[in-house]
Amino acid sequence: MRTKIVLIAVLCAGLGAARLAGQAGAVKLDVDAREAPRKLFHARLTIPAQPGPLTLLYPKWIPGEHGPTGPIADLAGLTFTAGGKVLAWRRDPVDMYAIQIEVPPGAQAVDVTLDLLSASESSGFSSGASATASLAVLSWNQVLLYPKGSKPDELVYAATLRLPSGWKYGTSLAHKSEKNGEVEFEPVSLTMLVDSPVLTGSHFRAIPLTDAPLPTRLNIAADSEAALDMSADQVQSYKNLVAETGALFGARHYRHYDFLLTLSDHTAHFGLEHHESSDDRVCERCVVNEDKRRADLSGLLPHEMTHSWNGKYRRPADLQPGTFDQPMHGDLLWVYEGLTEYLGEILTPRSGLLTAEQYRQSLAETAAEMEITRGRLWRPLQDTADAAQVLYDGRPDGALWRRGTDFYPESSLLWLEADTLIRQRTQGKRSLDDFCRLFHGEPSGPPRVVTYTFEDVVAALNQIVPYDWRTFWRARLDRLGQANTHAPTAGIEASGWRLVYRNQPTEMQRSAEEAHDAIDARFSIGIFVGRDGAIPEVVPDSPASRAGIGPGTAVVAVNGKRYSRDVLHDALKASASRPVELLLSSGDDFATYKIEYSGGERYPDLERDTSKPDLLSKIIAAHGK
């Protein structure tokens, strides 16, 4: 199939902006965020319309979230008027995101008012908690409607935003004017508006990373002033990240780029990609606490910035329906997210956000997690991509048997294998970096979307090195049963390393345990113990599972002593001479379980295989200037 190019209406300077601003029929959108600390957003729209039936849509399928995640259940206060008269409305009985009204004779527009009741719970992506007393993230798709049948690329929205007193903001949108806490933005297409969230807060810091002609900024809002204290070394690493992405892809598909970093314990934690920005949310002290930074922040911004090339510029055709009411198909998420996961991971040591050793420790954990994911026996990797829209909301318990969105970690291991194969077959003259420059690179320019298919990926890889790439990928994406018993570690082994297990946690594992007040005993007795002793998951066919322990329980005591992390660590170390005995609570019930295990503590790590060249060190070495 011929590659289809879709040009997105973009926010431009000069002549481009004049054309957008001068377009007749622009939708006016005024958002009042002054009550964001109360988790309330108020919006008013004026939508040009002709007399007769009109169906307005609330955005349902949100780009980057890979599912129908528009939070329409949180919409309230919906009122329609025309010519000063209130209009009756009715929701479509099949499409819950469609609102039907009748525009009266003589009317040229419909005025809409609505309120968004922003979530207080952290579950979900942008539909999760997005505001606290000190900050807020505004996702425009949550506070607007648009006419059914219109193309978001062609609809123009002129937006204004009123902020709480004294709050500062960051966004990739260009502002037209700013006065008394009200910001007027340059008109943009609906596509670009939804692609350009706003981060705002009373504790705010904007850090320039690069200057013109393509400026990059790191915008940070936090729940406290102290949380903003990013070190000079961290700032330099993010400057390195910008240089490393340029070296990797050889082109840029934005005119400027804004990281929007939220530091809060009371918002949803995730990353969401956009063409010219990323919505990145982690814990309040993830910048100033080194354990939390390593565990939760270090790889997030590299991953999301990579999406500007892989996911936003180059996008699977099935994930580009061109509107917000048509379903997306996740069949190529092993490229969209899996390749991004791999590239984001190697960009982390290339940029200095992690050391080479810390990266290898993280890679070992990924491989070990795939090793204990027993669901790989019955569910192929391809199905985790096909079913992404339901798996994103999957519970943590049972995930190792059910499988989750494994197209992130397992595909990352497979892209490492592809990288090492290219390097081996070309005697080091070519690598996956060459594929990235070919597939995601030139020409540079403002945001646009170039779609692709599975065959396009195969063809591009064959341009780098001739090989049966179709069979390579289909064999790994579709395999089941005994062929999938073990983690796909061929890339690790080909890169000159091997997965091993040690009796002490690595530096990255210690950081994760400290950051989350947890113990990761999945690779020994088969449980993960979280805060307050909670057990969210039990490894299938592990010693804990065979002892009858299930998820949803909590550790009360270990070998007769009140539970603490130290007590459990000590019990694991002494398991060679004494079985581990756990007193667990399940609701109002208590029970004791004796775990037959004698292997001590067990943590994954990588060990150098000196019989092979060290390709991994070359892969993660800095490339930027």
ROTI-762914 format. One line per field, with one value per residue (C-alpha): residue number from 1; x, y negated, z. Coordinates in steps of 0.05 Angstrom, whole numbers, padded with zeros to 5 digits. Layout:
<sites>
nr: c(NUM_...)
px: c(X_...)
py: c(Y_...)
pz: c(Z_...)
</sites>
This chain:
<sites>
nr: c(1_2_3_4_5_6_7_8_9_10_11_12_13_14_15_16_17_18_19_20_21_22_23_24_25_26_27_28_29_30_31_32_33_34_35_36_37_38_39_40_41_42_43_44_45_46_47_48_49_50_51_52_53_54_55_56_57_58_59_60_61_62_63_64_65_66_67_68_69_70_71_72_73_74_75_76_77_78_79_80_81_82_83_84_85_86_87_88_89_90_91_92_93_94_95_96_97_98_99_100_101_102_103_104_105_106_107_108_109_110_111_112_113_114_115_116_117_118_119_120_121_122_123_124_125_126_127_128_129_130_131_132_133_134_135_136_137_138_139_140_141_142_143_144_145_146_147_148_149_150_151_152_153_154_155_156_157_158_159_160_161_162_163_164_165_166_167_168_169_170_171_172_173_174_175_176_177_178_179_180_181_182_183_184_185_186_187_188_189_190_191_192_193_194_195_196_197_198_199_200_201_202_203_204_205_206_207_208_209_210_211_212_213_214_215_216_217_218_219_220_221_222_223_224_225_226_227_228_229_230_231_232_233_234_235_236_237_238_239_240_241_242_243_244_245_246_247_248_249_250_251_252_253_254_255_256_257_258_259_260_261_262_263_264_265_266_267_268_269_270_271_272_273_274_275_276_277_278_279_280_281_282_283_284_285_286_287_288_289_290_291_292_293_294_295_296_297_298_299_300_301_302_303_304_305_306_307_308_309_310_311_312_313_314_315_316_317_318_319_320_321_322_323_324_325_326_327_328_329_330_331_332_333_334_335_336_337_338_339_340_341_342_343_344_345_346_347_348_349_350_351_352_353_354_355_356_357_358_359_360_361_362_363_364_365_366_367_368_369_370_371_372_373_374_375_376_377_378_379_380_381_382_383_384_385_386_387_388_389_390_391_392_393_394_395_396_397_398_399_400_401_402_403_404_405_406_407_408_409_410_411_412_413_414_415_416_417_418_419_420_421_422_423_424_425_426_427_428_429_430_431_432_433_434_435_436_437_438_439_440_441_442_443_444_445_446_447_448_449_450_451_452_453_454_455_456_457_458_459_460_461_462_463_464_465_466_467_468_469_470_471_472_473_474_475_476_477_478_479_480_481_482_483_484_485_486_487_488_489_490_491_492_493_494_495_496_497_498_499_500_501_502_503_504_505_506_507_508_509_510_511_512_513_514_515_516_517_518_519_520_521_522_523_524_525_526_527_528_529_530_531_532_533_534_535_536_537_538_539_540_541_542_543_544_545_546_547_548_549_550_551_552_553_554_555_556_557_558_559_560_561_562_563_564_565_566_567_568_569_570_571_572_573_574_575_576_577_578_579_580_581_582_583_584_585_586_587_588_589_590_591_592_593_594_595_596_597_598_599_600_601_602_603_604_605_606_607_608_609_610_611_612_613_614_615_616_617_618_619_620_621_622_623_624_625)
px: c(00000_00025_00045_-00008_00013_-00036_-00019_-00043_-00066_-00012_-00003_00045_00077_00071_00028_00005_-00024_-00057_-00093_-00119_-00140_-00176_-00216_-00291_-00328_-00276_-00303_-00293_-00273_-00265_-00242_-00243_-00194_-00197_-00232_-00181_-00160_-00232_-00224_-00274_-00264_-00317_-00321_-00362_-00363_-00393_-00400_-00421_-00482_-00539_-00613_-00635_-00610_-00540_-00501_-00443_-00390_-00348_-00278_-00277_-00215_-00156_-00091_-00035_-00083_-00101_-00172_-00241_-00218_-00254_-00284_-00355_-00382_-00348_-00385_-00437_-00477_-00487_-00530_-00545_-00573_-00584_-00611_-00618_-00664_-00647_-00647_-00671_-00620_-00616_-00559_-00555_-00581_-00524_-00465_-00460_-00411_-00460_-00509_-00567_-00600_-00644_-00616_-00674_-00688_-00647_-00591_-00520_-00486_-00499_-00472_-00451_-00433_-00406_-00368_-00315_-00314_-00240_-00226_-00198_-00175_-00109_-00131_-00132_-00091_-00110_-00180_-00149_-00133_-00105_-00111_-00090_-00092_-00027_-00028_-00069_-00062_-00114_-00129_-00170_-00208_-00243_-00276_-00303_-00351_-00346_-00395_-00403_-00379_-00326_-00253_-00212_-00154_-00198_-00238_-00207_-00212_-00196_-00183_-00174_-00157_-00167_-00119_-00121_-00087_-00012_-00007_00043_00035_00071_00045_00068_00011_00031_-00005_-00035_-00044_-00042_-00075_-00101_-00093_-00128_-00088_-00112_-00080_-00069_-00124_-00106_-00139_-00179_-00127_-00071_-00110_-00123_-00049_-00027_-00045_-00030_00008_-00004_00010_00031_00098_00126_00194_00212_00281_00307_00344_00358_00351_00326_00314_00281_00275_00263_00236_00227_00165_00155_00095_00097_00057_00113_00169_00222_00203_00225_00298_00326_00401_00448_00469_00397_00386_00449_00424_00359_00400_00439_00373_00354_00422_00417_00348_00376_00435_00388_00336_00374_00313_00260_00186_00168_00182_00193_00184_00156_00163_00105_00128_00079_00107_00050_00029_-00044_-00049_-00049_00022_00036_00066_00027_00060_00045_00078_00109_00103_00092_00048_00093_00067_00106_00110_00123_00195_00216_00265_00297_00297_00348_00314_00248_00283_00316_00255_00200_00228_00293_00264_00198_00219_00264_00206_00155_00202_00218_00144_00150_00183_00155_00080_00065_00104_00106_00041_00008_-00048_-00097_-00081_-00096_-00171_-00171_-00226_-00240_-00302_-00273_-00240_-00165_-00133_-00071_-00042_00024_00033_00094_00125_00090_00103_00152_00204_00194_00206_00271_00295_00274_00313_00378_00371_00371_00444_00463_00438_00467_00400_00424_00493_00509_00507_00439_00412_00436_00403_00337_00344_00356_00292_00252_00278_00264_00193_00180_00208_00156_00098_00064_00010_00059_00044_-00028_-00030_00014_00049_00008_-00056_-00031_-00028_-00094_-00129_-00093_-00156_-00181_-00113_-00094_-00149_-00131_-00123_-00053_-00074_-00071_-00031_00025_-00026_-00073_-00017_-00021_00006_00068_00080_00121_00173_00174_00177_00234_00273_00256_00279_00345_00350_00337_00390_00442_00424_00435_00501_00525_00504_00538_00600_00581_00573_00498_00449_00377_00398_00402_00331_00308_00340_00309_00240_00231_00281_00283_00252_00250_00192_00129_00082_00051_00032_00062_00025_00054_00036_00071_00097_00128_00167_00192_00212_00250_00288_00307_00337_00383_00402_00369_00337_00271_00244_00172_00185_00229_00172_00114_00149_00160_00093_00051_00087_00052_00061_00128_00162_00144_00166_00226_00237_00263_00335_00368_00384_00416_00458_00478_00499_00551_00513_00470_00414_00436_00407_00444_00430_00430_00387_00420_00424_00361_00323_00343_00319_00252_00242_00258_00216_00155_00165_00164_00200_00206_00209_00178_00241_00250_00185_00140_00107_00113_00100_00079_00065_00034_00050_-00001_00009_-00020_00007_00031_00074_00038_00070_00118_00133_00082_00029_00041_00032_-00038_-00024_-00065_-00066_-00107_-00076_-00027_00032_00021_00079_00140_00166_00127_00151_00112_00122_00174_00217_00278_00243_00223_00292_00323_00274_00291_00365_00355_00309_00364_00356_00283_00221_00189_00125_00076_00016_-00031_-00095_-00150_-00206_-00225_-00193_-00122_-00084_-00013_00024_00089_00128_00175_00234_00308_00341_00354_00343_00344_00349_00361_00424_00466_00533_00586_00596_00669_00663_00623_00635_00604_00552_00508_00560_00564_00488_00482_00544_00531_00521_00502_00547)
py: c(00000_-00069_-00109_-00162_-00231_-00270_-00343_-00370_-00442_-00474_-00535_-00577_-00645_-00699_-00684_-00616_-00646_-00701_-00650_-00612_-00675_-00700_-00636_-00646_-00599_-00590_-00560_-00605_-00568_-00603_-00561_-00586_-00547_-00592_-00537_-00484_-00476_-00452_-00406_-00447_-00474_-00517_-00525_-00566_-00553_-00590_-00541_-00567_-00530_-00530_-00521_-00449_-00385_-00388_-00333_-00354_-00304_-00300_-00272_-00197_-00165_-00206_-00201_-00169_-00137_-00083_-00076_-00109_-00148_-00215_-00226_-00243_-00218_-00278_-00328_-00370_-00434_-00424_-00479_-00500_-00567_-00603_-00674_-00677_-00616_-00551_-00491_-00422_-00367_-00291_-00242_-00192_-00126_-00086_-00135_-00163_-00216_-00247_-00303_-00320_-00389_-00429_-00497_-00546_-00587_-00650_-00626_-00628_-00597_-00555_-00576_-00519_-00521_-00461_-00443_-00389_-00355_-00336_-00269_-00265_-00193_-00179_-00120_-00132_-00175_-00246_-00229_-00215_-00267_-00328_-00384_-00400_-00462_-00485_-00461_-00435_-00403_-00424_-00374_-00413_-00353_-00348_-00417_-00421_-00394_-00394_-00384_-00313_-00304_-00358_-00342_-00361_-00380_-00433_-00459_-00522_-00537_-00605_-00589_-00632_-00608_-00644_-00622_-00626_-00689_-00686_-00619_-00612_-00565_-00525_-00499_-00489_-00536_-00607_-00660_-00720_-00764_-00758_-00804_-00799_-00724_-00712_-00682_-00686_-00635_-00639_-00601_-00529_-00468_-00425_-00370_-00415_-00443_-00373_-00359_-00418_-00413_-00468_-00458_-00512_-00523_-00569_-00534_-00537_-00535_-00542_-00518_-00533_-00472_-00497_-00565_-00585_-00563_-00504_-00523_-00470_-00484_-00442_-00469_-00443_-00453_-00423_-00420_-00454_-00503_-00456_-00402_-00446_-00444_-00407_-00401_-00430_-00358_-00338_-00400_-00383_-00312_-00339_-00385_-00322_-00287_-00340_-00332_-00256_-00254_-00298_-00251_-00190_-00215_-00267_-00312_-00346_-00350_-00409_-00483_-00483_-00432_-00438_-00384_-00393_-00360_-00353_-00337_-00315_-00256_-00273_-00269_-00210_-00187_-00174_-00204_-00225_-00245_-00304_-00332_-00392_-00375_-00318_-00313_-00279_-00266_-00236_-00241_-00307_-00292_-00255_-00310_-00320_-00248_-00206_-00139_-00166_-00200_-00135_-00092_-00136_-00195_-00177_-00142_-00180_-00243_-00205_-00158_-00214_-00258_-00199_-00196_-00263_-00222_-00152_-00158_-00230_-00241_-00168_-00134_-00068_-00078_-00043_-00093_-00153_-00154_-00230_-00244_-00231_-00188_-00132_-00071_-00062_00006_00023_00078_00039_00015_00060_00008_-00055_-00038_00020_-00015_-00079_-00039_-00012_-00080_-00116_-00065_-00072_-00148_-00149_-00127_-00164_-00228_-00214_-00206_-00136_-00106_-00048_00000_-00026_-00017_00055_00068_00041_00083_00145_00131_00125_00192_00225_00197_00228_00294_00297_00273_00340_00311_00313_00388_00376_00303_00280_00213_00190_00197_00151_00097_00115_00114_00052_00011_00061_00081_00010_00014_00084_00096_00110_00176_00233_00193_00245_00297_00252_00208_00133_00082_00124_00093_00043_00087_00149_00110_00070_00135_00154_00087_00098_00165_00130_00078_00130_00170_00109_00095_00166_00174_00108_00118_00057_00011_00003_00005_-00010_-00083_-00080_-00053_-00111_-00163_-00130_-00117_-00177_-00228_-00277_-00322_-00366_-00413_-00431_-00376_-00329_-00255_-00203_-00137_-00068_00006_00070_00077_00007_00027_00091_00053_00000_00052_00087_00022_00023_00096_00148_00202_00239_00186_00207_00276_00247_00205_00252_00310_00268_00233_00295_00350_00389_00447_00479_00434_00376_00408_00363_00289_00267_00253_00266_00192_00188_00249_00225_00159_00194_00201_00253_00252_00277_00274_00249_00252_00176_00123_00079_00004_-00005_00047_00015_-00052_-00022_00011_-00054_-00096_-00052_-00026_00044_00111_00145_00219_00241_00276_00315_00335_00303_00242_00168_00134_00062_00007_00031_00103_00107_00163_00140_00198_00270_00303_00364_00431_00397_00422_00371_00393_00467_00450_00424_00349_00304_00230_00180_00202_00167_00190_00182_00222_00261_00321_00298_00225_00164_00149_00098_00096_00114_00173_00202_00190_00227_00285_00293_00293_00347_00389_00441_00464_00446_00441_00373_00369_00312_00290_00257_00217_00221_00174_00193_00262_00284_00346_00372_00399_00438_00427_00484_00445_00447_00404_00339_00271_00270_00209_00203_00171_00174_00208_00197_00254_00244_00294_00243_00170_00119_00090_00065_00014_-00013_-00017_-00060_-00104_-00178_-00199_-00273_-00333)
pz: c(00000_-00016_00045_00058_00083_00125_00135_00202_00206_00250_00292_00250_00256_00204_00143_00168_00232_00193_00149_00210_00246_00185_00172_00177_00223_00278_00342_00403_00465_00532_00591_00663_00706_00767_00806_00785_00858_00870_00810_00769_00699_00665_00589_00540_00465_00407_00349_00281_00257_00207_00225_00229_00262_00292_00326_00370_00392_00455_00438_00453_00423_00449_00410_00450_00500_00449_00474_00482_00544_00536_00606_00584_00650_00683_00640_00676_00669_00595_00565_00493_00472_00406_00399_00474_00478_00513_00467_00484_00473_00474_00477_00420_00450_00417_00414_00485_00461_00412_00431_00385_00382_00334_00313_00307_00245_00238_00284_00259_00319_00381_00449_00495_00568_00605_00668_00676_00743_00743_00776_00846_00838_00805_00762_00687_00641_00627_00652_00721_00774_00738_00790_00861_00904_00872_00799_00742_00673_00623_00567_00518_00492_00559_00556_00485_00433_00357_00300_00275_00204_00210_00202_00264_00219_00185_00245_00275_00349_00380_00453_00516_00585_00652_00706_00782_00809_00807_00770_00713_00655_00601_00534_00463_00440_00420_00459_00424_00486_00561_00611_00682_00685_00618_00561_00489_00444_00369_00331_00314_00285_00333_00321_00344_00403_00430_00418_00461_00535_00585_00651_00703_00776_00833_00841_00772_00738_00664_00644_00574_00545_00474_00440_00371_00317_00352_00425_00477_00548_00610_00646_00716_00763_00833_00896_00933_00917_00944_00894_00836_00857_00797_00799_00746_00729_00715_00672_00633_00622_00592_00547_00527_00513_00461_00428_00429_00396_00341_00331_00331_00282_00241_00236_00279_00266_00311_00313_00388_00443_00513_00567_00616_00680_00737_00806_00852_00895_00880_00804_00758_00741_00667_00605_00543_00479_00434_00371_00405_00479_00528_00589_00641_00712_00770_00845_00880_00901_00838_00821_00889_00915_00878_00890_00864_00805_00784_00794_00765_00726_00692_00631_00624_00586_00538_00521_00511_00470_00425_00409_00372_00318_00330_00343_00325_00260_00238_00259_00244_00193_00240_00295_00251_00238_00228_00279_00353_00344_00302_00335_00333_00321_00362_00318_00308_00379_00383_00337_00364_00437_00434_00392_00431_00495_00468_00442_00505_00546_00507_00504_00580_00588_00524_00557_00626_00661_00682_00682_00636_00695_00718_00648_00646_00714_00687_00624_00667_00706_00641_00618_00685_00686_00618_00644_00699_00655_00648_00605_00548_00543_00519_00495_00438_00441_00381_00421_00476_00422_00391_00459_00485_00496_00548_00577_00597_00649_00672_00746_00774_00804_00755_00704_00700_00677_00639_00609_00605_00556_00545_00477_00516_00552_00509_00444_00473_00480_00409_00381_00418_00382_00315_00331_00347_00284_00240_00273_00266_00193_00173_00216_00257_00198_00208_00266_00285_00288_00212_00210_00254_00209_00147_00176_00223_00197_00139_00120_00181_00189_00228_00255_00205_00204_00157_00166_00155_00154_00175_00104_00107_00170_00136_00073_00113_00153_00088_00063_00123_00116_00072_00115_00123_00170_00158_00186_00241_00268_00255_00290_00352_00353_00342_00380_00435_00483_00498_00446_00492_00558_00568_00559_00491_00513_00446_00438_00506_00491_00422_00452_00496_00561_00596_00648_00717_00787_00849_00923_00932_00898_00846_00854_00810_00850_00916_00889_00868_00936_00972_00926_00933_01003_00974_00969_00902_00919_00853_00831_00896_00932_00879_00911_00906_00974_00969_01019_01084_01066_01009_00959_00892_00851_00860_00807_00778_00797_00845_00916_00943_00893_00909_00983_00967_00971_00925_00909_00948_01014_01060_01101_01176_01203_01178_01217_01278_01275_01256_01182_01160_01099_01140_01172_01104_01075_01134_01126_01053_01068_01121_01077_01066_01138_01151_01107_01101_01141_01128_01168_01118_01124_01073_01091_01163_01159_01177_01156_01161_01100_01100_01036_01016_00990_01005_00951_00990_00959_00883_00839_00764_00735_00672_00669_00615_00566_00545_00488_00448_00429_00476_00428_00485_00508_00437_00433_00495_00484_00475_00402_00407_00402)
</sites>
